[in-house]
Amino acid sequence: MKRLNKIIVCLGGVLVFSMGLNFSVQTIYAQENVAIVDEGQNGDIEEYKNVYVWKYKVVNGNLYKRKYNIVTGEWVGKWMPV
């Protein structure tokens, strides 16, 4: 009975080690298809994020401010005193 148990354990060990050899570890790298755009060659790249700045003016000694969208070139809101 001890001999049968030894044989079963040895065969199990050989089976486990042989499976390890068949399924060796390989590193697989995934790559995305990314197009690299050179801004120097392609001049029609558009900026989608709105960028706001405050514009100031003085009227009759009073300082006023108004938001301006740089991307669209449009005023946002009305002139308000500072």
Residue, then its C-alpha position, 0 to 999 in steps of 0.5 A: m500500500k505504501r508503494l502504491n501511494k508513493i507511485i501516485v504521489c510521484l506521478g502527480g508530481v511529474l504531472v504538475f511539473s510537466m504542466g508547468l513546462n507546457f504553460s510557460v510564462q510569457t509576457i504579452y504587451a497590448q498596444e493601442n492604435v494611436a495616430i501621432v499628429d504633428e501639429g506643425q504639419n496638420g494646422d487644423i487641430e481644434e481645441y475643445k476645452n473652453v478657456y475663460v479670461w477676465k477682460y477689464k475696462v475703465v469707464n468714467g473712472n469706474l473699473y468693469k470686468r467681463k468674461y471672455n472665451i478665448v476658444t470661441g472668441e465670444w463674450v460671456g455675461k455682461w460688464m460688471p463693476v469691480 
